[in-house]
């Protein structure tokens, strides 16, 4: 039976390790120097070496028990700050002190040596209270843990299957052949509708709509710089309707430091959405790549075309940032 395992990243040290093997793929050189060729072939035969993700557990009775129980295909979810943050699926595991030490280092000569490999993690942001896993909500997790059989039974009785629960709750279908396509309708279904129409609320509703549009378009300074750099035209379509142009981040927003003109591209709203979903990707040479799942002729015309760059080279998108994003999602 498929299981659900949880790992936590409760402190700054653990969260920095997320960059090493969850947010970014594992550096394959660390695998090569840590494992012999046979181990690599047995473990990673189904993985592209640029698409390897993993996590690990420290030695300990509970950790070892849970690691032994974990099987290929089990769901694995990262939790910190009372939120579910990443969701993935186990693709294999290995006990290796050397590999763990090369990936994450050590702490008092101990390292996270009970390693499990993962499918590409999906970033999520859902509070623990908002996920129904049994009659009583789970308020916190104590490190590496396993969702109990009783709670799994509750999930299956309510959602018919664990896969349905994962898809409906976290908006991801791991059985899909195309992992990039997100079922946005699940988000829409979870948006609460107002119970009645009130004429007096029209002005307030309009203000909320305008505020939502502004948030989507991007912070004022960042967007203004991009509008100036790209001469108020979409870098992909040349559309010049300012109201539809948005400030897209290459490296996702992580505070004001990422609001740099070289980490941004001015995109029309629909192109921005495709870019955010990695259905439209841009490589380090500024070549546009449309995902094969996109069948619309107008979008397909954009495939392999060059991004229109600002006249000022200092405002060009960072080729290093584009390379990092493209490498992580190709």
C-alpha positions as CSV (number, residue, x, y, z in Angstrom):
1,X,0.0,0.0,0.0
2,X,1.3,3.5,-0.9
3,X,2.3,5.6,2.1
4,X,3.0,9.2,3.0
5,X,6.2,10.3,4.7
6,X,7.0,13.7,6.1
7,X,10.4,15.4,6.5
8,X,10.8,18.7,8.3
9,X,13.1,21.6,7.6
10,X,12.5,23.5,10.8
11,X,15.8,25.5,11.2
12,X,17.8,27.7,8.9
13,X,20.5,25.0,8.5
14,X,18.0,22.5,7.2
15,X,16.4,25.0,4.9
16,X,19.8,25.8,3.4
17,X,20.1,22.1,2.6
18,X,16.9,22.4,0.5
19,X,18.8,24.3,-2.0
20,X,21.3,21.5,-2.3
21,X,18.9,18.7,-3.3
22,X,15.2,19.7,-3.3
23,X,14.9,23.2,-4.8
24,X,17.8,22.4,-7.2
25,X,18.8,19.1,-8.6
26,X,21.7,17.3,-6.9
27,X,25.2,18.0,-8.3
28,X,25.9,14.7,-10.1
29,X,29.6,15.1,-9.5
30,X,28.9,14.5,-5.8
31,X,27.2,11.2,-6.8
32,X,30.1,10.1,-9.0
33,X,32.7,10.6,-6.3
34,X,30.6,9.0,-3.6
35,X,29.2,5.8,-5.2
36,X,30.6,3.2,-7.6
37,X,29.3,2.8,-11.1
38,X,27.1,-0.2,-10.3
39,X,25.4,1.6,-7.4
40,X,24.7,4.6,-9.7
41,X,23.2,2.4,-12.4
42,X,21.0,0.4,-10.0
43,X,19.7,3.5,-8.2
44,X,19.5,6.1,-10.9
45,X,18.9,4.1,-14.1
46,X,15.5,5.8,-14.6
47,X,16.8,9.3,-13.8
48,X,18.4,11.9,-15.9
49,X,21.6,12.9,-14.1
50,X,20.5,16.6,-14.3
51,X,17.2,15.7,-12.7
52,X,18.2,14.0,-9.4
53,X,16.6,15.1,-6.2
54,X,16.9,13.6,-2.7
55,X,16.8,14.0,1.1
56,X,18.1,12.0,4.0
57,X,17.7,11.2,7.7
58,X,20.2,11.1,10.5
59,X,20.9,7.8,12.3
60,X,18.3,7.1,15.0
61,X,15.8,4.4,15.9
62,X,12.7,6.1,14.5
63,X,14.4,7.5,11.5
64,X,15.8,4.0,10.6
65,X,12.4,2.4,11.1
66,X,10.7,4.9,8.8
67,X,13.5,4.7,6.2
68,X,13.2,1.0,6.1
69,X,9.4,1.2,5.6
70,X,9.7,3.7,2.8
71,X,9.2,2.2,-0.7
72,X,9.5,3.4,-4.2
73,X,6.3,5.2,-5.1
74,X,5.5,6.5,-1.6
75,X,4.6,10.2,-1.3
76,X,7.1,12.4,0.5
77,X,6.2,15.9,1.8
78,X,8.4,18.6,3.2
79,X,7.0,20.6,6.1
80,X,8.2,23.7,7.9
81,X,6.7,26.8,9.6
82,X,3.4,24.9,9.9
83,X,3.0,24.6,6.2
84,X,3.4,21.9,3.6
85,X,6.2,23.2,1.4
86,X,7.2,20.5,-1.2
87,X,5.6,17.3,-2.4
88,X,7.3,14.5,-4.3
89,X,7.5,10.8,-4.6
90,X,10.2,8.3,-3.6
91,X,12.1,6.8,-6.6
92,X,14.7,4.8,-4.6
93,X,17.0,4.9,-1.5
94,X,20.5,4.2,-0.4
95,X,22.4,4.1,2.9
96,X,25.6,6.1,2.2
97,X,27.5,8.3,4.7
98,X,29.9,9.5,2.0
99,X,27.2,10.7,-0.4
100,X,25.3,12.4,2.4
101,X,28.4,14.1,3.7
102,X,29.3,15.3,0.2
103,X,25.8,16.7,-0.3
104,X,24.9,18.2,3.0
105,X,28.1,18.0,5.1
106,X,28.0,16.8,8.7
107,X,26.9,17.8,12.2
108,X,29.0,16.6,15.1
109,X,30.4,13.9,12.8
110,X,26.9,12.7,11.9
111,X,25.2,13.2,8.6
112,X,21.8,12.5,6.9
113,X,23.1,9.1,5.6
114,X,19.7,7.3,5.2
115,X,19.1,8.8,1.7
116,X,15.9,8.6,-0.4
117,X,15.7,9.8,-4.0
118,X,12.7,11.8,-5.2
119,X,10.8,12.7,-8.3
120,X,11.1,16.5,-9.0
121,X,9.6,18.2,-6.0
122,X,6.6,20.5,-6.5
123,X,6.7,23.7,-4.4
124,X,3.4,24.2,-2.4
125,X,2.3,26.4,0.4
126,X,-0.6,25.0,2.4
127,X,-1.1,25.4,6.1
128,X,-1.3,22.2,8.2
129,X,-4.8,23.1,9.4
130,X,-6.1,23.2,5.8
131,X,-5.4,19.6,5.1
132,X,-7.9,17.0,6.4
133,X,-6.0,13.9,7.5
134,X,-8.2,12.2,10.0
135,X,-10.7,13.3,12.6
136,X,-8.2,15.5,14.4
137,X,-5.9,17.9,12.5
138,X,-2.1,17.5,12.6
139,X,-0.6,20.5,14.3
140,X,3.1,19.7,13.9
141,X,5.5,17.0,12.9
142,X,8.6,15.8,14.8
143,X,11.2,15.3,12.1
144,X,11.1,12.4,9.7
145,X,7.8,10.7,10.2
146,X,5.2,8.5,8.6
147,X,1.4,9.2,8.3
148,X,-0.3,6.4,10.3
149,X,-2.3,3.6,8.8
150,X,-5.4,4.9,10.5
151,X,-5.0,8.3,8.8
152,X,-4.3,6.7,5.5
153,X,-7.5,4.6,5.8
154,X,-9.4,7.8,6.6
155,X,-8.0,9.5,3.4
156,X,-8.9,6.5,1.2
157,X,-12.4,6.3,2.6
158,X,-12.9,10.0,2.0
159,X,-11.1,10.4,-1.4
160,X,-11.4,6.9,-2.8
161,X,-7.6,6.7,-3.2
162,X,-4.4,8.3,-2.0
163,X,-3.7,9.6,-5.5
164,X,-7.1,11.4,-5.5
165,X,-6.2,13.0,-2.2
166,X,-2.9,14.2,-3.4
167,X,-4.3,15.6,-6.6
168,X,-7.3,17.3,-5.0
169,X,-5.3,18.6,-2.0
170,X,-2.0,19.6,-3.5
171,X,-3.0,20.1,-7.1
172,X,-0.6,17.6,-8.6
173,X,-1.0,14.4,-10.5
174,X,2.2,12.3,-10.2
175,X,0.8,9.6,-12.5
176,X,0.7,12.2,-15.4
177,X,3.2,11.7,-18.2
178,X,3.7,15.4,-18.3
179,X,4.7,16.6,-14.8
180,X,4.7,20.3,-15.9
181,X,1.0,20.5,-16.5
182,X,-0.8,21.7,-13.4
183,X,-4.5,21.2,-13.0
184,X,-5.4,24.8,-12.1
185,X,-9.1,23.9,-12.0
186,X,-8.5,22.3,-8.7
187,X,-7.4,25.7,-7.3
188,X,-10.5,27.3,-8.9
189,X,-12.8,24.8,-7.3
190,X,-11.3,25.6,-3.9
191,X,-11.9,29.4,-4.2
192,X,-14.9,30.3,-2.0
193,X,-17.7,32.0,-3.8
194,X,-19.8,34.7,-2.2
195,X,-23.2,33.5,-1.0
196,X,-25.2,36.3,-2.5
197,X,-24.9,39.3,-4.8
198,X,-24.9,42.7,-3.1
199,X,-25.1,45.9,-5.2
200,X,-23.5,47.9,-2.4
201,X,-20.4,45.8,-2.7
202,X,-19.7,46.5,-6.4
203,X,-17.2,49.4,-5.7
204,X,-15.4,47.4,-3.1
205,X,-15.2,44.4,-5.4
206,X,-13.9,46.5,-8.2
207,X,-11.2,47.9,-5.9
208,X,-10.2,44.3,-4.9
209,X,-10.0,43.3,-8.6
210,X,-7.7,46.3,-9.4
211,X,-5.5,45.5,-6.4
212,X,-5.3,41.9,-7.6
213,X,-4.2,43.0,-11.1
214,X,-1.6,45.3,-9.7
215,X,-0.2,42.5,-7.5
216,X,0.0,40.3,-10.5
217,X,1.7,42.9,-12.6
218,X,4.5,43.2,-10.1
219,X,5.8,45.6,-7.5
220,X,5.8,49.2,-8.8
221,X,9.6,49.9,-9.0
222,X,10.4,46.5,-10.5
223,X,7.7,46.7,-13.1
224,X,8.5,50.4,-14.0
225,X,12.2,49.4,-14.6
226,X,11.1,46.6,-16.9
227,X,8.6,48.8,-18.8
228,X,11.4,51.3,-19.4
229,X,14.0,48.6,-20.4
230,X,11.7,46.8,-22.8
231,X,10.2,50.0,-24.2
232,X,6.7,49.1,-22.9
233,X,6.5,46.0,-25.1
234,X,6.3,42.3,-24.3
235,X,9.7,40.6,-24.8
236,X,8.1,37.6,-26.5
237,X,5.1,39.0,-28.4
238,X,5.9,42.7,-28.8
239,X,2.4,43.5,-27.4
240,X,2.3,47.1,-26.3
241,X,-0.9,47.2,-24.2
242,X,0.6,48.3,-20.9
243,X,-2.4,47.1,-18.9
244,X,-1.6,43.5,-19.9
245,X,2.2,43.6,-19.3
246,X,3.6,42.0,-16.2
247,X,7.0,41.9,-14.4
248,X,8.0,38.2,-14.5
249,X,10.8,36.9,-12.3
250,X,13.4,34.5,-13.7
251,X,14.4,33.3,-10.3
252,X,11.2,33.2,-8.2
253,X,10.7,36.2,-5.8
254,X,12.7,35.8,-2.6
255,X,12.7,39.3,-1.3
256,X,13.8,42.7,-2.7
257,X,17.1,41.3,-3.9
258,X,15.3,39.3,-6.6
259,X,13.6,42.5,-7.9
260,X,16.5,43.3,-10.1
261,X,16.0,44.2,-13.7
262,X,18.4,41.4,-14.8
263,X,16.2,38.9,-13.0
264,X,13.1,40.1,-14.8
265,X,11.4,40.0,-18.2
266,X,8.4,42.1,-19.3
267,X,5.8,39.6,-20.5
268,X,2.1,39.8,-21.5
269,X,-0.1,38.2,-18.9
270,X,-0.8,35.0,-20.8
271,X,2.9,34.6,-21.7
272,X,3.8,35.2,-18.0
273,X,1.4,32.4,-16.9
274,X,3.0,30.0,-19.4
275,X,6.5,31.1,-18.2
276,X,5.5,30.5,-14.5
277,X,4.2,27.1,-15.4
278,X,7.4,26.3,-17.3
279,X,5.3,25.6,-20.4
280,X,7.3,28.4,-22.1
281,X,11.0,28.4,-21.2
282,X,13.9,30.6,-22.2
283,X,17.5,29.3,-22.4
284,X,20.7,31.1,-21.7
285,X,21.0,32.1,-25.3
286,X,17.6,33.8,-25.1
287,X,15.9,31.2,-27.3
288,X,12.2,30.5,-26.5
289,X,11.1,26.9,-26.0
290,X,7.5,25.9,-26.0
291,X,6.4,22.8,-24.2
292,X,5.4,20.0,-26.6
293,X,2.0,19.7,-24.8
294,X,1.1,23.2,-26.1
295,X,-1.0,22.7,-29.3
296,X,-2.3,26.2,-29.9
297,X,-0.8,27.4,-33.2
298,X,-0.2,31.0,-32.1
299,X,1.9,29.8,-29.2
300,X,3.7,27.1,-31.2
301,X,4.9,29.9,-33.6
302,X,7.0,31.2,-30.7
303,X,9.0,28.0,-30.4
304,X,12.8,28.5,-31.1
305,X,12.4,32.3,-31.6
306,X,14.7,34.7,-29.9
307,X,13.6,36.9,-26.9
308,X,13.5,40.6,-27.7
309,X,16.2,42.1,-25.6
310,X,16.5,45.6,-24.1
311,X,18.8,48.0,-26.0
312,X,20.8,48.6,-22.9
313,X,23.0,45.5,-22.3
314,X,23.0,46.2,-18.6
315,X,19.2,45.5,-18.6
316,X,19.5,42.2,-20.4
317,X,18.1,39.2,-18.5
318,X,20.9,37.3,-16.6
319,X,22.0,34.4,-18.8
320,X,23.2,32.7,-15.7
321,X,19.7,32.9,-14.1
322,X,18.1,31.7,-17.3
323,X,20.5,28.8,-17.5
324,X,19.8,27.8,-13.9
325,X,16.0,28.0,-14.4
326,X,16.1,26.2,-17.8
327,X,18.4,23.4,-16.4
328,X,16.2,22.8,-13.4
329,X,13.0,22.4,-15.5
330,X,14.1,20.9,-18.8
